[in-house]
């Protein structure tokens, strides 16, 4: 009540919470008045905000683009106004932001004390070691690591088509392939331990996904005890396997062998050479970073590709434009890193897909001190929920064609013509912006190039358009496509 009064005194309105669930009941309730997304003749709407976040859309109407809602006993400042976001974040350093404590228990098995979770000087140290590993110079060599799993997936499709089955669930296919790619680029899959880590990480992901908790509600962590225990056990097994991989790698570097050119190899190299300046990561921290890359990196990238294939299936003219670009840039040569940046139209398509269907539908913060925004004060401890889907679909920021697929809006402007430079945030904002965005762009372009070179595709009649928030923004019923070999 004290916190609520303080927020109200500062002028932040919002829906009335009830103890102990806050506004969760209203959020879980079956929503009425939701805009339909599918019409006759297979016409599909991209106007998804009020469909995926009906409660936010409704509260926005009553309380504007900045208000407070409650997950259990935790206040969340909802922000869908980029100007407010700018004023709120100006002057707050990356290291001074917190991540909501209330999510930490749930995220612990996935991220441990990896970059996504750490704060303050710890975050500065982790980010210092990790950022160089993702530089274009280091990523260059990873294009090859990506081609093999992608080619394997396409070879399987060819076999399917040849045996008379041209329908694939692209979401499922690409999630498996992206998992394999991130495991190869993070810690390698060449030995048995790497493969086992990969299998267990996937198992853990499914387990966590199935434990549907009431985040923020007192004692909710004691719900889903079976899944919690299973995730804990898997977490311990994964840690042990990764520890043995890291120890073997360290020994091999110390005995003079060159480090492997994957992210773990680069982090080990950075840690060993920077160790004297106190800017290294411990073995346990390296374990957590490997898990962080896996969980932070593969599903998001798979979803960026999934939504892209939906959009390209609906716009065969853009499939053709991209194929022409690939022909100009790659021709009969083998795809390599320098070619990727020349695939400019593909870059626009990626941005437009990330705008319409942002795999990370929100960014989150927690104030670790009182934050002044003009004459308002956001009290220390307030959580923040930045509604990226709302901003990406706001006609006031993008114009009346906001819900149309128009990749060319990114032709001359990396911000896609958005009226506010903080209105396009697929990778977050400020010092804590996604560290893996270069890797993602590379993977996206490698995989999409290979697909478009070998197949054209259209939407299966079985597709049901139902974008849903299941941690990330996903197609609830997958993405069935009919593929046609070229
Ligand atoms: C389409 C793909 C991706 C999307 C949409 C995405 C999105 C995001 C977002 C929204 C954040 C939070 C930023 C913030 O709070 O301001 C983030 C952070 C992060 N991402 Fe990504 N990401 C993607 C791919 C990747 C990949 C491939 C990796 C690693 C291999 C990765 C690793 C991370 C890490 C470690 C952070 C935490 C950064 C920090 O707190 O300093 N992401 N990402």
Boltz pocket constraint, residues with backbone or C-beta under 6 A from the ligand:
constraints:
  - pocket:
      binder: B
      contacts: [[A, 115], [A, 116], [A, 117], [A, 127], [A, 182], [A, 292], [A, 293], [A, 294], [A, 296], [A, 297], [A, 298], [A, 300], [A, 301], [A, 304], [A, 358], [A, 359], [A, 360], [A, 362], [A, 363], [A, 364], [A, 425], [A, 426], [A, 427], [A, 428], [A, 429], [A, 430], [A, 431], [A, 432], [A, 433], [A, 434], [A, 435], [A, 436], [A, 437], [A, 439], [A, 440]]
      max_distance: 6.0
